[in-house]
């Protein structure tokens, strides 16, 4: 059972890193063909940052009672990039089912791609919700699972244009 859970978490983490990489490459192309007016606060500046974020997430996260996220790996946590990661996770990522729902409802519906900061925050929110679901009781797990499904659906739609529907049994 534990092996399946670890494999499932590794698959989710690999999927998240892959989404980051694809989105970053897509935004690099957008920057060449059409400059953006907004200067977002983002963790990803190059492909190396994608691998660094993977290392941060692979090292594990701890969420305290105030919903503050901390990296478990002390060596990684002492890096300068970890400060940016902590800042984004703790100041910009929605952390309750209601704030996630609100953030998802405020996404552009015009078919435009997300800005990198929006994409990154939604991706990190999906990691956060998966972590919270894993460490919650059955009732809370349902709410976190619902939010996770909607976050992944928004990210998938942004990357591929495909519409992903979450099960109505999960929706409250």
Residue frames as a rotation matrix with the C-alpha (Angstrom) as fourth column:
UNK 1
0.570 0.822 0.000 0.00
0.822 -0.570 0.000 0.00
0.000 0.000 -1.000 0.00
UNK 2
0.507 -0.436 -0.744 2.76
0.147 -0.807 0.572 2.46
-0.850 -0.399 -0.345 0.95
UNK 3
-0.585 -0.743 0.325 4.64
0.424 0.062 0.904 1.72
-0.692 0.666 0.278 -2.27
UNK 4
-0.126 0.633 0.764 1.55
0.975 -0.065 0.215 2.58
0.186 0.772 -0.608 -4.34
UNK 5
0.803 0.428 -0.415 1.09
0.533 -0.828 0.177 5.83
-0.268 -0.363 -0.892 -2.43
UNK 6
0.055 -0.874 -0.483 4.73
0.093 -0.477 0.874 6.82
-0.994 -0.093 0.055 -2.92
UNK 7
-0.669 -0.266 0.694 4.50
0.666 0.200 0.719 5.96
-0.330 0.943 0.043 -6.63
UNK 8
0.306 0.867 0.393 1.28
0.939 -0.342 0.026 7.97
0.157 0.361 -0.919 -6.95
UNK 9
0.738 -0.084 -0.669 2.84
0.249 -0.888 0.387 10.99
-0.627 -0.452 -0.635 -5.27
UNK 10
-0.359 -0.932 -0.054 5.93
0.189 -0.129 0.973 10.70
-0.914 0.339 0.223 -7.49
UNK 11
-0.406 0.299 0.863 3.74
0.914 0.145 0.380 10.53
-0.012 0.943 -0.332 -10.58
UNK 12
0.715 0.696 -0.074 1.83
0.699 -0.715 0.031 13.65
-0.032 -0.074 -0.997 -9.44
UNK 13
0.433 -0.644 -0.631 5.08
0.071 -0.674 0.736 15.45
-0.899 -0.363 -0.246 -8.73
UNK 14
-0.602 -0.660 0.449 6.56
0.465 0.168 0.869 14.45
-0.649 0.732 0.206 -12.09
UNK 15
0.041 0.731 0.681 3.37
0.989 -0.125 0.074 15.60
0.139 0.671 -0.729 -13.80
UNK 16
0.821 0.268 -0.504 3.58
0.417 -0.884 0.210 18.96
-0.390 -0.383 -0.838 -12.02
UNK 17
-0.052 -0.925 -0.375 7.22
0.029 -0.377 0.926 19.48
-0.998 0.037 0.046 -13.02
UNK 18
-0.578 -0.111 0.808 6.40
0.753 0.308 0.581 18.50
-0.313 0.945 -0.095 -16.59
UNK 19
0.493 0.828 0.268 3.56
0.868 -0.489 -0.087 21.02
0.059 0.275 -0.959 -16.69
UNK 20
0.614 -0.348 -0.708 5.92
0.122 -0.845 0.520 23.72
-0.780 -0.406 -0.477 -15.40
UNK 21
-0.454 -0.879 0.141 8.49
0.235 0.034 0.971 22.93
-0.859 0.475 0.191 -18.06
UNK 22
-0.330 0.416 0.847 5.96
0.944 0.147 0.296 22.89
-0.001 0.897 -0.442 -20.90
UNK 23
0.727 0.676 -0.119 4.37
0.680 -0.733 -0.004 26.11
-0.090 -0.078 -0.993 -19.73
UNK 24
0.310 -0.707 -0.636 7.74
0.081 -0.647 0.758 27.81
-0.947 -0.287 -0.144 -19.35
UNK 25
-0.669 -0.561 0.488 8.75
0.491 0.160 0.857 26.86
-0.558 0.812 0.168 -22.89
UNK 26
0.053 0.798 0.600 5.39
0.986 -0.135 0.093 28.10
0.155 0.587 -0.794 -24.17
UNK 27
0.819 0.252 -0.516 5.83
0.410 -0.886 0.217 31.43
-0.402 -0.389 -0.829 -22.39
UNK 28
-0.217 -0.945 -0.245 9.36
0.222 -0.293 0.930 31.79
-0.950 0.147 0.274 -23.78
UNK 29
-0.594 0.072 0.802 7.87
0.804 0.108 0.585 31.53
-0.045 0.992 -0.122 -27.27
UNK 30
0.527 0.847 0.065 5.17
0.843 -0.531 0.084 34.07
0.105 0.010 -0.994 -26.34
UNK 31
0.469 -0.427 -0.773 7.84
0.279 -0.758 0.589 36.48
-0.838 -0.492 -0.237 -25.13
UNK 32
-0.638 -0.741 0.207 9.67
0.397 -0.086 0.914 36.26
-0.660 0.666 0.349 -28.45
UNK 33
-0.590 0.447 0.672 6.56
0.754 0.009 0.657 36.71
0.288 0.894 -0.343 -30.59
UNK 34
0.195 0.701 0.686 4.68
0.220 -0.713 0.666 39.17
0.956 0.021 -0.293 -28.42
UNK 35
-0.793 -0.609 0.013 5.96
0.130 -0.190 -0.973 41.00
0.595 -0.770 0.230 -25.33
UNK 36
0.151 0.801 -0.579 3.88
0.871 0.169 0.461 41.03
0.467 -0.574 -0.672 -22.16
UNK 37
0.195 -0.003 0.981 3.16
-0.116 -0.993 0.020 44.30
0.974 -0.118 -0.194 -20.34
UNK 38
0.858 0.271 0.436 3.09
-0.450 -0.010 0.893 42.83
0.246 -0.962 0.114 -16.85
UNK 39
-0.256 -0.945 -0.206 6.20
-0.524 0.314 -0.791 41.88
0.812 -0.095 -0.576 -14.86
UNK 40
0.741 0.660 -0.127 5.02
-0.280 0.475 0.834 39.01
0.610 -0.582 0.537 -12.66
UNK 41
-0.070 -0.691 0.720 6.70
-0.991 0.131 0.029 37.68
-0.114 -0.711 -0.693 -9.55
UNK 42
0.843 0.317 -0.436 7.64
-0.419 0.894 -0.159 34.14
0.339 0.317 0.886 -10.52
UNK 43
0.538 -0.653 0.533 10.00
-0.264 0.470 0.842 31.45
-0.801 -0.594 0.081 -9.35
UNK 44
0.364 -0.343 0.866 10.78
0.739 0.673 -0.043 30.12
-0.568 0.655 0.498 -12.83
UNK 45
0.415 -0.320 -0.851 13.28
-0.494 -0.865 0.085 32.21
-0.764 0.385 -0.518 -14.72
UNK 46
-0.201 -0.469 -0.860 14.83
-0.956 0.285 0.068 29.36
0.213 0.836 -0.506 -16.71
UNK 47
0.430 0.392 -0.813 14.61
-0.367 0.899 0.239 25.59
0.825 0.195 0.530 -17.10
UNK 48
-0.567 -0.723 -0.396 17.09
0.140 0.389 -0.910 25.11
0.812 -0.571 -0.119 -14.26
UNK 49
-0.709 0.381 0.593 14.53
-0.702 -0.461 -0.543 26.65
0.067 -0.801 0.594 -11.90
UNK 50
0.361 0.845 -0.393 12.08
-0.780 0.505 0.369 23.92
0.511 0.174 0.842 -12.91
UNK 51
0.139 -0.399 -0.906 14.51
0.216 0.905 -0.366 21.29
0.966 -0.145 0.212 -11.69
UNK 52
-0.869 -0.441 0.225 15.19
-0.076 -0.329 -0.941 23.29
0.489 -0.835 0.252 -8.52
UNK 53
-0.209 0.877 0.432 11.45
-0.966 -0.253 0.047 23.45
0.150 -0.408 0.901 -7.78
UNK 54
0.498 0.316 -0.807 11.29
-0.324 0.932 0.165 19.69
0.804 0.179 0.567 -8.35
UNK 55
-0.436 -0.744 -0.506 14.08
0.318 0.398 -0.860 19.26
0.842 -0.536 0.063 -5.77
UNK 56
-0.778 0.215 0.590 12.21
-0.581 -0.603 -0.547 21.51
0.238 -0.768 0.594 -3.32
UNK 57
0.224 0.974 0.038 9.01
-0.946 0.208 0.249 19.50
0.234 -0.091 0.968 -3.69
UNK 58
0.347 -0.180 -0.920 10.81
-0.077 0.973 -0.219 16.17
0.935 0.147 0.324 -3.67
UNK 59
-0.732 -0.681 0.004 12.47
0.004 -0.010 -1.000 17.13
0.681 -0.732 0.010 -0.38
UNK 60
-0.235 0.762 -0.603 9.00
0.909 0.392 0.141 17.47
0.344 -0.515 -0.785 1.15
UNK 61
-0.434 0.232 0.870 6.84
-0.184 -0.969 0.167 20.24
0.882 -0.088 0.463 2.54
UNK 62
-0.599 0.347 -0.722 5.48
0.801 0.274 -0.532 20.91
0.014 -0.897 -0.442 5.98
UNK 63
-0.242 0.611 0.754 2.38
0.086 -0.760 0.644 23.00
0.966 0.220 0.132 6.51
UNK 64
-0.952 -0.146 -0.268 1.95
0.275 -0.026 -0.961 24.50
0.133 -0.989 0.065 9.97
UNK 65
-0.314 0.892 -0.325 -1.25
0.848 0.110 -0.518 25.53
-0.427 -0.439 -0.791 11.76
UNK 66
0.032 0.273 -0.961 -1.16
-0.057 -0.960 -0.275 28.97
-0.998 0.063 -0.016 10.11
UNK 67
0.841 0.299 0.452 -0.99
0.345 0.347 -0.872 27.39
-0.417 0.889 0.189 6.62
UNK 68
0.491 -0.774 -0.400 2.64
-0.818 -0.567 0.094 28.47
-0.299 0.281 -0.912 6.25
UNK 69
0.980 -0.166 -0.111 4.62
0.085 0.851 -0.519 26.18
0.181 0.499 0.848 3.99
UNK 70
0.378 -0.910 0.168 8.16
-0.779 -0.215 0.589 25.15
-0.500 -0.354 -0.791 4.94
UNK 71
0.397 -0.370 -0.840 10.66
-0.582 0.606 -0.542 23.01
0.710 0.704 0.026 3.06
UNK 72
0.996 0.002 0.090 11.74
-0.068 0.659 0.749 19.90
-0.058 -0.752 0.657 4.95
UNK 73
0.456 -0.885 0.093 15.24
0.844 0.397 -0.360 19.77
0.282 0.242 0.928 3.47
UNK 74
0.665 -0.206 -0.718 17.36
0.394 -0.720 0.571 22.20
-0.635 -0.662 -0.398 5.53
UNK 75
-0.441 -0.894 0.076 20.10
0.509 -0.179 0.842 22.46
-0.739 0.410 0.534 2.91
UNK 76
-0.449 0.355 0.820 17.66
0.822 -0.196 0.535 23.37
0.350 0.914 -0.204 0.15
UNK 77
0.602 0.767 -0.225 15.77
0.784 -0.512 0.352 25.66
0.155 -0.388 -0.909 2.50
UNK 78
0.270 -0.583 -0.766 18.92
0.472 -0.614 0.633 27.71
-0.839 -0.532 0.109 3.09
UNK 79
-0.498 -0.457 0.738 19.29
0.857 -0.130 0.498 28.57
-0.132 0.880 0.456 -0.61
UNK 80
-0.853 0.141 -0.503 18.50
-0.134 -0.990 -0.049 32.06
-0.505 0.025 0.863 -1.85
UNK 81
-0.748 0.588 -0.306 15.96
-0.331 0.070 0.941 30.61
0.575 0.806 0.142 -4.31
UNK 82
-0.529 0.557 -0.640 14.13
0.760 0.646 -0.066 29.01
0.377 -0.521 -0.766 -1.40
UNK 83
-0.708 0.260 -0.657 13.21
0.283 -0.747 -0.601 32.49
-0.647 -0.611 0.456 -0.15
UNK 84
-0.735 0.454 -0.504 11.47
-0.678 -0.493 0.545 33.23
-0.001 0.742 0.671 -3.45
UNK 85
-0.610 0.487 -0.625 9.74
0.108 0.832 0.544 29.85
0.785 0.265 -0.560 -3.33
UNK 86
-0.608 0.355 -0.710 8.57
0.787 0.152 -0.598 30.46
-0.105 -0.922 -0.372 0.27
UNK 87
-0.792 0.286 -0.539 7.36
-0.183 -0.954 -0.237 33.93
-0.582 -0.089 0.808 -0.65
UNK 88
-0.648 0.566 -0.510 5.28
-0.619 -0.001 0.785 32.65
0.444 0.825 0.351 -3.54
UNK 89
-0.537 0.430 -0.726 3.92
0.414 0.884 0.218 29.67
0.735 -0.184 -0.652 -1.59
UNK 90
-0.499 0.279 -0.821 3.04
0.855 0.005 -0.518 31.68
-0.140 -0.960 -0.241 1.49
UNK 91
-0.610 0.243 -0.754 1.89
0.006 -0.950 -0.311 34.99
-0.792 -0.194 0.578 0.00
UNK 92
-0.553 0.309 -0.774 0.45
-0.801 -0.454 0.391 34.24
-0.230 0.836 0.498 -3.44
UNK 93
-0.818 0.250 -0.518 -0.88
-0.049 0.867 0.496 30.68
0.573 0.431 -0.697 -3.48
UNK 94
0.036 0.896 0.443 -4.53
-0.853 -0.203 0.481 30.28
0.521 -0.395 0.757 -2.40
UNK 95
-0.827 -0.538 -0.165 -4.74
-0.344 0.715 -0.608 27.89
0.445 -0.446 -0.776 0.54
UNK 96
-0.596 0.698 0.397 -8.38
-0.232 0.324 -0.917 27.32
-0.769 -0.639 -0.032 1.42
UNK 97
-0.494 0.460 0.738 -11.09
0.796 0.581 0.171 25.65
-0.350 0.672 -0.653 -0.67
UNK 98
0.578 0.787 -0.217 -13.01
0.635 -0.600 -0.486 28.96
-0.512 0.143 -0.847 -0.81
UNK 99
0.286 -0.527 -0.800 -10.00
-0.415 -0.821 0.392 31.07
-0.864 0.219 -0.454 -1.91
UNK 100
-0.773 -0.508 0.379 -9.09
0.079 0.517 0.853 28.44
-0.629 0.689 -0.360 -4.50
UNK 101
-0.067 0.849 0.524 -12.69
0.927 0.247 -0.282 28.47
-0.369 0.467 -0.804 -5.79
UNK 102
0.695 0.306 -0.651 -12.59
0.178 -0.950 -0.257 32.28
-0.697 0.062 -0.714 -5.95
UNK 103
-0.216 -0.873 -0.438 -9.25
-0.426 -0.319 0.846 32.28
-0.878 0.370 -0.303 -7.76
UNK 104
-0.733 -0.014 0.681 -10.50
0.483 0.695 0.533 29.74
-0.480 0.719 -0.502 -10.30
UNK 105
0.307 0.931 0.199 -13.64
0.863 -0.184 -0.471 31.78
-0.402 0.316 -0.859 -10.94
UNK 106
0.633 -0.115 -0.766 -11.51
-0.125 -0.991 0.045 34.88
-0.764 0.067 -0.642 -11.64
UNK 107
-0.399 -0.811 0.427 -9.46
0.339 0.303 0.891 33.20
-0.852 0.500 0.154 -14.36
UNK 108
-0.458 0.213 -0.863 -9.75
-0.733 -0.640 0.231 34.63
-0.503 0.738 0.449 -17.86
UNK 109
0.072 0.580 0.811 -12.35
0.156 0.797 -0.584 32.83
-0.985 0.168 -0.033 -19.94
UNK 110
0.551 0.164 -0.818 -11.29
-0.641 -0.545 -0.541 34.37
-0.534 0.823 -0.195 -23.24
UNK 111
0.969 -0.194 0.153 -9.05
0.246 0.823 -0.511 31.44
-0.027 0.533 0.846 -24.15
UNK 112
0.486 -0.850 0.202 -5.82
-0.590 -0.489 -0.642 33.35
0.645 0.193 -0.740 -23.56
UNK 113
0.130 -0.555 -0.821 -2.97
0.519 0.744 -0.421 31.51
0.845 -0.372 0.385 -21.91
UNK 114
0.893 0.125 -0.433 -2.31
0.449 -0.307 0.839 32.20
-0.028 -0.944 -0.330 -18.27
UNK 115
0.517 -0.787 0.337 0.48
-0.667 -0.617 -0.418 34.54
0.537 -0.008 -0.844 -17.32
UNK 116
-0.182 -0.687 -0.704 3.43
0.005 0.715 -0.699 32.64
0.983 -0.130 -0.127 -15.85
UNK 117
-0.860 -0.156 0.485 2.72
-0.453 -0.203 -0.868 33.86
0.234 -0.967 0.104 -12.31
UNK 118
0.100 0.972 0.213 -0.91
-0.991 0.116 -0.064 32.69
-0.087 -0.205 0.975 -12.53
UNK 119
0.505 0.039 -0.862 0.11
-0.399 0.896 -0.193 29.32
0.765 0.441 0.468 -13.94
UNK 120
-0.503 -0.816 -0.285 2.80
-0.052 0.357 -0.933 28.86
0.863 -0.454 -0.222 -11.31
UNK 121
-0.694 0.299 0.655 0.46
-0.720 -0.282 -0.634 29.80
-0.005 -0.912 0.411 -8.46
UNK 122
0.441 0.890 -0.117 -2.23
-0.894 0.447 0.030 27.40
0.079 0.092 0.993 -9.68
UNK 123
0.265 -0.443 -0.857 0.34
-0.177 0.851 -0.495 24.64
0.948 0.283 0.147 -10.07
UNK 124
-0.799 -0.599 0.057 1.67
-0.127 0.075 -0.989 25.22
0.588 -0.797 -0.136 -6.55
UNK 125
-0.287 0.789 0.543 -1.90
-0.953 -0.179 -0.244 25.40
-0.096 -0.588 0.803 -5.26
UNK 126
0.593 0.488 -0.641 -2.49
-0.586 0.807 0.072 21.94
0.552 0.333 0.764 -6.76
UNK 127
-0.299 -0.760 -0.578 0.61
0.098 0.578 -0.810 20.64
0.949 -0.299 -0.099 -4.93
UNK 128
-0.830 0.024 0.557 -0.67
-0.518 -0.401 -0.755 22.28
0.205 -0.916 0.346 -1.74
UNK 129
0.151 0.976 0.156 -4.16
-0.987 0.140 0.080 20.77
0.056 -0.166 0.985 -2.11
UNK 130
0.403 -0.077 -0.912 -2.71
-0.216 0.960 -0.176 17.30
0.889 0.268 0.371 -2.77
UNK 131
-0.687 -0.713 -0.140 -0.60
0.035 0.159 -0.987 17.64
0.726 -0.683 -0.084 0.37
UNK 132
-0.633 0.517 0.576 -3.58
-0.774 -0.397 -0.494 18.82
-0.026 -0.758 0.652 2.43
UNK 133
0.413 0.814 -0.408 -5.80
-0.815 0.531 0.232 16.04
0.405 0.237 0.883 1.07
UNK 134
-0.010 -0.523 -0.852 -3.19
-0.008 0.852 -0.523 13.44
1.000 0.002 -0.012 1.97
UNK 135
-0.866 -0.442 -0.233 -3.04
0.249 0.023 -0.968 14.72
0.433 -0.897 0.090 5.56
UNK 136
-0.560 0.743 0.367 -6.79
-0.810 -0.583 -0.057 15.25
0.171 -0.329 0.929 6.09
UNK 137
-0.578 0.488 0.653 -9.67
-0.079 0.764 -0.641 13.15
-0.812 -0.422 -0.403 7.32
UNK 138
-0.583 0.337 0.739 -12.19
0.759 0.551 0.347 11.71
-0.290 0.763 -0.577 4.86
UNK 139
0.510 0.845 -0.161 -14.60
0.743 -0.527 -0.414 14.67
-0.435 0.091 -0.896 4.98
UNK 140
0.433 -0.429 -0.793 -11.90
-0.296 -0.898 0.325 17.28
-0.851 0.094 -0.516 4.36
UNK 141
-0.583 -0.698 0.416 -10.22
0.122 0.432 0.894 15.04
-0.803 0.572 -0.167 1.79
UNK 142
0.042 0.700 0.712 -13.36
0.937 0.220 -0.272 15.26
-0.348 0.679 -0.647 -0.37
UNK 143
0.873 0.288 -0.393 -13.22
0.203 -0.948 -0.243 19.09
-0.443 0.133 -0.887 -0.42
UNK 144
0.075 -0.933 -0.352 -9.48
-0.463 -0.345 0.816 19.15
-0.883 0.101 -0.458 -1.10
UNK 145
-0.513 -0.226 0.828 -9.88
0.479 0.725 0.495 16.51
-0.712 0.650 -0.264 -3.84
UNK 146
0.525 0.778 0.344 -12.57
0.783 -0.283 -0.554 18.61
-0.334 0.560 -0.758 -5.48
UNK 147
0.766 -0.306 -0.565 -10.32
-0.288 -0.950 0.124 21.69
-0.574 0.068 -0.816 -5.49
UNK 148
-0.296 -0.925 0.238 -7.40
-0.189 0.301 0.935 19.61
-0.936 0.231 -0.264 -6.80
UNK 149
-0.138 0.334 0.933 -9.52
0.828 0.555 -0.076 18.35
-0.543 0.762 -0.353 -9.69
UNK 150
0.845 0.532 0.044 -10.56
0.480 -0.722 -0.498 21.88
-0.234 0.442 -0.866 -10.64
UNK 151
0.441 -0.775 -0.453 -7.00
-0.460 -0.629 0.626 23.19
-0.770 -0.068 -0.634 -10.43
UNK 152
-0.508 -0.638 0.578 -5.66
0.136 0.603 0.786 20.39
-0.850 0.478 -0.220 -12.65
UNK 153
0.238 0.677 0.696 -8.56
0.882 0.150 -0.447 20.96
-0.407 0.721 -0.561 -15.06
UNK 154
0.911 0.078 -0.406 -7.66
-0.018 -0.973 -0.229 24.66
-0.413 0.216 -0.885 -15.37
UNK 155
0.016 -0.990 -0.143 -3.96
-0.514 -0.131 0.847 23.86
-0.857 0.060 -0.511 -15.88
UNK 156
-0.409 -0.112 0.905 -4.73
0.512 0.793 0.330 21.16
-0.755 0.599 -0.268 -18.46
UNK 157
0.623 0.710 0.329 -7.05
0.704 -0.327 -0.630 23.50
-0.340 0.624 -0.704 -20.34
UNK 158
0.709 -0.417 -0.568 -4.39
-0.371 -0.906 0.201 26.20
-0.599 0.068 -0.798 -20.38
UNK 159
-0.295 -0.945 0.141 -1.73
-0.410 0.258 0.875 23.86
-0.863 0.200 -0.464 -21.75
UNK 160
-0.848 -0.095 0.521 -3.71
0.305 0.717 0.627 21.79
-0.433 0.690 -0.579 -24.21
UNK 161
-0.721 0.657 -0.219 -7.06
-0.676 -0.598 0.430 23.50
0.152 0.459 0.876 -24.71
UNK 162
-0.510 0.531 -0.677 -8.78
0.213 0.840 0.499 20.29
0.833 0.111 -0.541 -23.61
UNK 163
-0.029 0.612 0.790 -11.70
-0.833 -0.452 0.320 20.58
0.553 -0.649 0.523 -21.24
UNK 164
-0.759 -0.200 -0.619 -11.44
0.178 0.852 -0.493 18.34
0.626 -0.484 -0.611 -18.19
UNK 165
0.166 0.887 0.432 -14.61
-0.524 -0.291 0.800 17.80
0.835 -0.360 0.417 -16.21
UNK 166
-0.861 -0.371 0.347 -14.51
-0.473 0.334 -0.816 16.97
0.187 -0.867 -0.463 -12.55
UNK 167
-0.655 0.611 -0.444 -16.89
0.524 0.791 0.315 14.30
0.544 -0.027 -0.839 -11.30
UNK 168
-0.109 0.719 0.686 -20.20
-0.368 -0.670 0.644 15.70
0.923 -0.182 0.338 -10.08
UNK 169
0.624 0.287 -0.727 -19.98
0.464 0.612 0.640 13.32
0.629 -0.737 0.249 -7.12
UNK 170
-0.265 -0.825 -0.499 -17.00
0.950 -0.133 -0.283 15.35
0.167 -0.549 0.819 -5.90
UNK 171
-0.680 0.002 0.733 -18.55
0.145 -0.980 0.137 18.75
0.719 0.199 0.666 -6.42
UNK 172
-0.431 0.539 -0.724 -20.29
0.880 0.075 -0.468 20.33
-0.198 -0.839 -0.506 -3.46
